[in-house]
């Protein structure tokens, strides 16, 4: 039976709706991990560290897609709930066209800023040149990269999460197969890994444009768009938390790398790279769940159905609690096998990475709640509160932790800083949910 945004949701129906989005985001994260796996095992430790150093900068650019996708998706779903389908289509088209144009501009800016950013991070010598070689190729696919992130959110709004999953799997398989070909078979090294990533992003960004430009069975279609500054501002405000969260996470990642270079050196950066990749996969489950559930919240908010808002809030946060416990347990059991997958060839680096991941996994108990809280307020079209949760969670708490904890606990403080910051962010999220309960009647 087809699930509609207007339905009443049980746990089973909510999982059926959100599962494609969860798998979609996990697959996207996994094919980023594939790059790291092939570079680390077939090119070497120094190129692997270089990819990890420059990756946060590249992710900052892609965060524009999350802002336009989540912010636009919330407004589009709310408009559909108000029974204004034609208006929703015009908003959808405007968001997609502007995102593609912005991607072209960011390609030029990214290429110009690549070397200065790497130098600012304190990178030099062979490590610096590896960063530049990888980043230049990946940046060429920036418009597609932005659209790929955007459509991961908008497929759920269009009530076609299964199709979004299929496109993401196609992009992921493209990247994985080309990584194996370009890096493991052909002697293309770091440039081969970058090319595989860029081509995979083009598959994920271009195929949805082809689908939505034609007659289709979804709630949305690309067509005539009118520039509406007020609507665009609302989209940006709605999605600002997701963009801010991604930018802040990337900035914090750069700060982590700087601290690790200072305290440990290249091995610390390589170990943190493994944590970053694995953390992306675990994060993707919560982000995918939140992305899948958000259009339902927005729809019922637009329709004035407070009973279903209460139902969605209860079921969303209960589901997140179960996922959090399961992921923490999984991380404890898999810390050493996962570390061996990336850096098993170096005993000292393996021991460092396995220990760091055990400590890092404590954060899995907390961050699902803050991700879900931020997404919940985005779905309610309350961008400022959603942004505040994300801003405090990443840029404030994590930045403070990564600088303060090492002063007292040395290297160990760096590994514990994420868990400490996520625990503080959980407290803030609970406060915001309590304060706004009477306003939204959830």
C-alpha positions in Angstrom: 0.0 0.0 0.0 1.3 3.4 -1.0 2.2 5.7 1.9 0.9 9.3 1.7 2.2 12.3 3.6 -1.3 12.8 5.0 -1.5 9.4 6.6 -1.5 8.6 10.3 1.9 7.0 11.1 2.5 3.9 13.1 6.1 2.8 13.9 6.0 0.3 11.1 4.7 2.8 8.6 7.2 5.4 9.7 10.1 3.0 9.2 8.8 2.0 5.8 8.7 5.7 4.8 12.1 6.6 6.2 14.1 3.4 5.4 14.9 4.4 1.8 16.2 7.8 3.0 18.3 6.1 5.6 19.8 3.7 3.1 20.3 6.5 0.6 22.3 8.6 3.0 24.3 5.5 4.3 25.1 4.6 0.7 26.3 8.2 0.0 28.5 8.0 3.1 29.8 4.5 2.2 31.0 5.6 -1.2 32.9 8.4 0.4 34.4 5.7 2.6 35.3 3.7 -0.5 37.7 6.5 -1.6 39.5 6.3 1.8 39.7 2.6 1.7 41.4 2.4 -1.7 43.6 5.4 -1.2 44.8 4.1 2.2 45.4 0.5 1.1 46.6 1.1 -2.5 48.2 4.6 -2.6 49.6 5.0 0.9 49.3 6.6 4.3 50.4 10.1 3.3 47.8 10.5 0.4 45.2 9.1 2.8 46.0 11.8 5.3 45.8 14.4 2.5 42.3 13.3 1.5 41.2 13.6 5.1 42.8 17.1 5.5 41.0 18.6 2.4 37.7 16.6 2.6 36.2 19.0 5.2 36.7 22.0 2.8 35.0 20.1 0.0 32.1 19.2 2.3 31.6 22.8 3.2 30.7 23.5 -0.5 28.3 20.6 -0.7 26.5 21.8 2.4 24.7 24.3 0.2 22.8 21.4 -1.2 21.6 20.3 2.2 20.4 23.8 3.0 18.4 24.1 -0.3 17.1 20.5 0.0 16.0 20.5 3.6 14.8 24.2 3.6 13.1 23.9 0.3 11.6 20.5 1.2 10.1 21.8 4.4 8.4 24.7 2.6 7.3 22.6 -0.4 5.7 20.0 1.9 4.0 22.7 3.9 2.7 24.2 0.7 1.4 20.8 -0.4 -0.3 20.4 3.0 -2.1 23.7 2.2 -3.3 22.2 -1.0 -1.3 24.6 -3.3 0.4 22.1 -5.6 1.2 24.5 -8.4 2.9 26.9 -6.0 4.9 24.0 -4.6 6.1 23.1 -8.1 7.3 26.6 -8.7 9.3 26.7 -5.5 10.8 23.3 -6.3 11.9 24.5 -9.8 13.4 27.7 -8.4 15.4 25.9 -5.8 16.8 23.4 -8.3 17.8 26.0 -10.9 19.4 28.3 -8.4 21.3 25.5 -6.8 22.8 24.5 -10.1 23.9 28.1 -10.9 25.3 28.5 -7.4 27.3 25.3 -7.9 29.0 26.7 -11.0 30.1 29.8 -9.0 31.4 27.8 -6.1 33.5 25.6 -8.5 35.4 28.7 -9.5 35.7 30.0 -5.9 36.7 26.6 -4.6 39.5 26.2 -7.1 40.8 29.6 -6.2 40.7 29.0 -2.5 42.0 25.4 -2.5 45.7 26.1 -1.9 45.3 29.0 0.5 43.0 26.8 2.7 45.4 24.0 2.7 48.2 26.3 3.7 46.1 27.8 6.4 45.7 24.3 7.9 49.5 24.1 8.2 49.9 21.6 5.4 53.2 21.6 3.5 55.4 19.5 1.3 54.1 16.3 -0.2 51.0 16.4 1.9 50.1 19.8 0.5 50.5 18.8 -3.1 48.4 15.7 -2.6 45.6 17.9 -1.1 45.7 20.1 -4.2 45.8 17.2 -6.7 42.7 15.5 -5.1 40.7 18.7 -4.5 41.1 20.1 -8.0 39.4 17.1 -9.7 36.6 16.7 -7.1 35.7 20.4 -7.3 34.9 20.2 -11.0 31.8 18.2 -10.1 30.5 20.8 -7.5 27.2 21.6 -9.3 26.3 17.9 -9.4 27.6 17.4 -5.8 25.2 20.1 -4.6 22.3 18.8 -6.6 22.9 15.3 -5.3 22.7 16.3 -1.7 19.6 18.4 -2.5 17.7 15.7 -4.2 18.3 13.3 -1.4 16.0 15.5 0.6 13.6 16.4 -2.2 12.9 12.8 -3.3 11.2 12.3 0.1 9.2 15.5 -0.3 8.1 14.3 -3.8 6.9 11.1 -2.1 9.4 9.0 -4.1 12.0 8.0 -1.5 12.5 4.6 -3.2 13.5 6.3 -6.5 15.9 8.5 -4.5 17.5 5.4 -3.1 17.9 3.8 -6.5 19.7 6.9 -7.8 22.0 7.0 -4.8 22.8 3.3 -5.2 23.6 3.9 -8.9 25.9 6.8 -7.9 27.6 4.8 -5.1 28.2 1.7 -7.3 29.6 4.0 -10.0 32.1 5.4 -7.6 33.0 2.1 -6.0 33.6 0.3 -9.4 35.6 3.2 -10.7 37.7 3.4 -7.5 38.6 -0.2 -8.0 39.4 0.3 -11.6 41.2 3.6 -11.4 43.2 3.0 -8.2 43.5 -0.8 -7.7 43.8 -1.8 -11.4 45.1 1.2 -13.3 48.0 3.2 -11.8 46.1 6.5 -11.5 46.5 6.8 -7.7 45.0 9.8 -6.0 43.8 11.4 -9.2 41.9 8.1 -10.0 40.1 8.2 -6.6 39.2 11.9 -7.2 37.9 11.1 -10.7 35.8 8.2 -9.4 34.2 10.5 -6.8 33.5 13.2 -9.3 31.9 10.9 -11.8 29.8 9.3 -9.0 28.5 12.7 -7.9 27.5 13.5 -11.5 25.4 10.4 -11.6 23.7 11.3 -8.3 23.1 14.9 -9.4 22.1 14.6 -13.1 19.8 11.6 -13.1 17.2 13.3 -10.8 17.2 16.4 -13.1 16.3 14.1 -16.0 13.6 12.4 -14.0 11.9 15.6 -12.7 12.2 17.4 -16.1 9.8 14.9 -17.6 6.2 13.8 -16.8 6.5 11.6 -13.7 4.4 9.9 -11.0 5.7 12.1 -8.1 4.2 15.2 -6.5 6.7 17.5 -8.2 8.0 18.3 -11.7 10.6 20.8 -12.9 9.0 23.5 -15.0 8.4 27.2 -15.0 10.0 29.1 -12.1 9.7 32.6 -10.9 12.3 34.2 -8.8 10.8 35.0 -5.4 13.2 36.7 -3.0 11.0 36.2 0.0 10.4 32.5 -0.7 14.1 32.0 -1.3 14.9 33.7 2.0 12.5 31.4 3.8 14.1 28.4 2.1 17.5 29.5 3.3 16.3 30.2 6.8 14.6 26.8 7.0 17.6 25.0 5.8 20.2 27.2 7.5 20.6 24.7 10.4 21.6 21.8 8.1 24.0 24.0 6.1 25.4 25.5 9.4 25.8 22.0 10.8 27.7 20.8 7.8 29.9 23.9 7.6 30.5 23.8 11.4 31.4 20.1 11.3 33.8 20.7 8.5 35.4 23.6 10.3 35.6 21.6 13.4 37.2 18.8 11.4 39.9 21.2 10.2 40.5 22.2 13.8 40.7 18.6 14.9 43.3 17.9 12.1 45.3 20.9 13.3 45.3 19.7 16.9 46.2 16.2 15.8 49.1 17.4 13.7 50.3 19.3 16.8 49.9 16.5 19.3 50.5 13.3 17.2 51.5 14.1 13.7 50.4 12.5 10.4 49.3 9.3 12.2 46.7 11.3 14.2 45.3 12.8 11.0 45.0 9.4 9.4 43.3 7.9 12.5 40.9 10.8 12.6 40.2 10.3 9.0 38.9 6.7 9.8 36.8 8.2 12.6 35.4 10.8 10.2 34.5 8.2 7.6 32.9 5.8 10.0 31.1 8.7 11.9 29.6 9.7 8.5 28.1 6.3 8.1 26.6 6.2 11.6 25.4 9.8 11.3 23.8 9.1 8.0 21.3 6.7 9.6 19.9 9.6 11.8 20.1 12.2 9.0 18.3 9.8 6.6 15.6 9.1 9.2 15.1 12.8 9.9 15.1 13.7 6.2 12.5 11.0 5.5 10.2 12.0 8.4 10.5 15.8 8.0 8.0 16.1 5.0 5.3 14.4 7.1 5.9 16.8 10.0 5.8 19.8 7.5 2.7 18.5 5.8 0.7 18.1 9.0 2.0 21.4 10.3 0.7 23.1 7.1 -2.6 21.2 7.5 -3.0 22.2 11.2 -3.1 18.6 12.4 -1.6 18.9 15.9 -2.6 15.4 16.8 -0.4 13.9 14.1 2.4 16.3 15.1 2.3 14.9 18.7 2.3 11.4 17.2 5.3 12.1 14.9 7.3 13.7 17.7 6.8 10.7 20.0 7.5 8.1 17.4 10.5 9.9 15.9 12.4 10.3 19.2 11.5 6.8 20.5 12.9 5.4 17.2 16.1 7.5 17.6 16.6 6.2 21.1 16.5 2.6 19.9 18.9 3.4 17.0 21.3 5.1 19.4 21.6 2.1 21.7 22.0 -0.3 18.7 24.7 1.8 17.1 26.7 2.2 20.3 26.7 -1.5 20.8 27.6 -2.1 17.2 30.6 0.3 17.4 31.9 -1.4 20.5 31.9 -4.8 18.8 33.3 -3.6 15.4 35.9 -1.0 16.5 38.9 -3.3 15.8 37.7 -4.9 12.6 36.7 -1.5 11.1 40.1 0.0 12.1 41.8 -3.0 10.5 39.9 -2.5 7.2 41.5 0.9 6.7 44.9 0.8 8.5 45.6 -2.8 9.3 48.9 -2.6 7.5 50.4 -0.4 10.2 50.3 -1.8 13.8 50.8 1.5 15.7 48.3 3.3 13.5 45.8 0.4 13.9 46.0 0.5 17.7 45.6 4.3 17.8 42.6 4.2 15.5 40.8 1.3 17.3 41.2 3.1 20.6 40.1 6.4 19.2 37.0 4.9 17.7 36.0 3.2 21.0 36.1 6.6 22.7 34.4 8.4 19.8 31.5 5.8 19.8 30.2 7.2 23.1 28.9 10.2 21.0 26.5 7.8 19.2 24.4 7.7 22.3 23.7 11.4 22.0 24.0 12.9 18.5 20.8 11.2 17.0 18.6 13.3 19.4 20.2 16.6 18.4 20.1 15.8 14.7 16.4 14.8 15.0 15.6 17.9 17.1 17.2 20.2 14.5 15.4 18.5 11.6 12.1 18.6 13.6 12.3 22.4 13.9 13.3 22.7 10.2 10.2 20.8 9.3 8.1 23.2 11.4 9.6 26.0 9.3 11.5 27.4 12.3 14.9 27.8 10.9 16.4 30.0 13.7 15.8 27.4 16.4 17.0 24.6 14.2 20.1 26.6 13.4 20.7 27.4 17.1 20.7 23.7 17.9 23.2 22.9 15.1 25.4 26.0 15.8 25.7 25.1 19.5 26.2 21.4 18.8 29.0 21.8 16.4 30.8 25.2 16.2 30.4 26.1 19.9 30.6 22.9 21.9 32.9 20.9 19.7 35.3 23.8 19.1 35.5 24.5 22.8 36.0 20.8 23.6 38.7 20.2 21.0 40.8 23.1 22.4 40.1 22.8 26.1 40.1 19.1 26.8 43.6 18.5 25.4 44.9 21.1 27.8 43.9 18.9 30.7 44.0 15.4 29.2 46.4 15.7 26.3 45.8 13.5 23.2 43.1 11.6 25.0 41.1 14.9 25.4 40.9 15.2 21.6 39.2 11.8 21.2 36.7 12.6 24.1 35.8 16.0 22.8 33.1 14.9 20.4 31.2 12.9 23.1 31.4 15.7 25.6 30.1 18.2 23.0 27.2 15.9 22.0 26.1 15.4 25.6 25.9 19.2 26.0 24.0 19.5 22.8 21.5 16.9 24.0 20.7 19.1 27.0 20.2 22.2 24.8 17.9 20.2 22.5 15.6 19.0 25.3 15.3 22.6 26.5 14.3 23.9 23.1 11.7 21.1 22.7 10.2 22.0 26.1 10.1 25.8 25.5 8.3 25.5 22.1 5.9 22.7 23.1 2.9 25.1 23.7 3.5 27.1 20.5 3.4 24.1 18.1 1.2 21.9 20.3 3.3 18.8 19.6 
